[in-house]
Structures are given as structure tokens and as C-alpha cells.
Amino acid sequence: PNAATGLSPRAGGRATGAFAAGAQTLEGDLAVVVWSVAFGGAVTPRTIDLAAYASFGNPTRVEVADDGAGAVVLGGAQLITIKAGALTGEHDKLLSRGGKIADLEIQQVKDVAVAPGGALLVTVDAFDSKKGAVRQALLARGVGGAPYVVRKAGDVVDAPAKEGDLANTAQGFVIKAGSSNGGVVVEEEFLEGDADIGIKMSGPTWAMNPRRLLVGQIDNPRALAELVRTGNDPSGVENVSLQTFGDAALLADGRVIFDANYVEEGARGWLFNARSGGGVFAV
């Protein structure tokens, strides 16, 4: 007889995923379409009218969660949030240009990730009134809560190894991947001591500030944990170490697939998979 080899629960017609796209027409109208994908592949579109915000500019980032909650960055400066099932968006003034959180005043909204229910993680350029300079920051807002600073440039990454040494400190943030069920991968650039070498991508080898990938949940960003960092030696290849990270994707089992180049070989790189606490392996 035929024997079962595995069991999988049905989704009962509920949405199992979602994706979205935004567009501004020549007439000046602005809209985002969210497609919800149900078990079996049925797709249901939903159009969100953002015409009231068309003057803010074109969409520069559009993200949506499994339940249809979404976030749209307009003109690199204004954040519009979308509730699950809603047909219009809301301007989040506190997480847009001019919004003030602690000592930071937002100048530019760069990346955003959204979790089911509407929790947000945002990377921004912000003016720090204490430092008198613009610096990058990672901000968050839980469902129904106020925005807060998760990390900002200058925060300690590694404490000094010995007295008299300088700490390694954060320099900038990029949201590499946000899964529609609430997971997120963030790249954090950091400085070793106070040395900022920038990026030099010419010749057979490159030079740049070190980086690390953090992984966790959008609705609990203070628990973001380091997955991998530049300088790590991956399993599966010999005599090479990681230098910088390209695209990343989160899998349902918690692994992260990402591409990276090698310190020793400039542009040449590989695909890797990694799990928190489980090492890094070449694919």
C-alpha cells in the first residue's frame, strides 16, 4: 500500500503570504496594490489609495506582512502605514522627515520592514542634537506604541579587549531582508576603534569597514542577535574570509541565505546559509 511520508496542516483558506507594489501615474495619482496569496495559490488583490500623499513623491520602499499590514516610504522621507484590510494609508509623522525621537530628528527614511499587526523597523539618517551631526539609526515602533531608538551610530559593538583600547562602534544600518511573517535581517556597519576607512572597491582586493548581520523579529528588535560578521571563515571553502554582504533571504526554518564576497578575492563570492549559533556554510 502507499504510505504517508509527511503531514502538513491546511491553511483553511486563510492567506499564507502577501506581496505588494506601488506606483505613481503620470496624472499624479498614487496607489499600492497588495496581493494576498491563499492556500492552493488563489490570489486576491487589494488596492490602497494614496492619492492624498502623492505630493510626497514616488514610492522608494514598499513592504507588506502576511496579514496585509504594510508600510510605504515616499520620496525617501515620508512613511505611510497601511492597516491590515484597509484601503487607505496613514501618514506616520513621527517616523517621517522632521519626526523627533529622543535626541534624533529624522532627515531621511531609508529602509522599512513590517510585521503582522503593523510593528515597524525603520532605518533613517537623523540629526543628533547631542553630537551636532547627522548619523544613521535603527528605529522601531510596536503595535499601538511610540517609536523608539533600537541602535544608532556610536553604539558599542565590541567592548575594548583591554584598558586603553577603543571600543568597536556602530556606523550604519541596512535592512537586508524582512519576511512577511515578522522576521528580519539587518546589516550593521561598524568601525574598528575610531578608524573609518570608507569603501574602496577597485583592484583585485577591496577595503571597507567591517560589517555584521543581525537576525531577529521586527516586533522585538532589541533582541536582534549577531548571525555572522566580516572576517568569519565559512565552512565549505578554504583560505578565504567574508568581507561584505549582498542580498539576504529568510527561510521558514530560521536559516538565512545570503551572498558575500571574500576579503582575499575582491568581487568573487559565494552563496551561504547560516543559522543563529549554527555556523556559516557555503551553498
Secondary structure, DSSP 8 states (H G I E B T S, - for coil): -----------TT-EEEEEEEEEE-TTS-EEEEEEEEETTS-EEEEEEE-GGGGGG-SEEEEEE-TTS-EEEEETTTEEEEE-TT-SB-EE-GGGSTT-EETTEEEEEEEEEEE-TTS-EEEEEEEEETTTTEEEEEEEEE-TTS--EEEEETT-EEE--SSTT---EEEEEEEEEEE-TTSEEEEEEEEEBTTB---EE--SSS-EE--EEEEEEETT-GGG-EEEEETT---BTSSS--EEEEEEEEE-TTS-EEEEEEEGGGEEEEEEEEE-TTS-EEE-
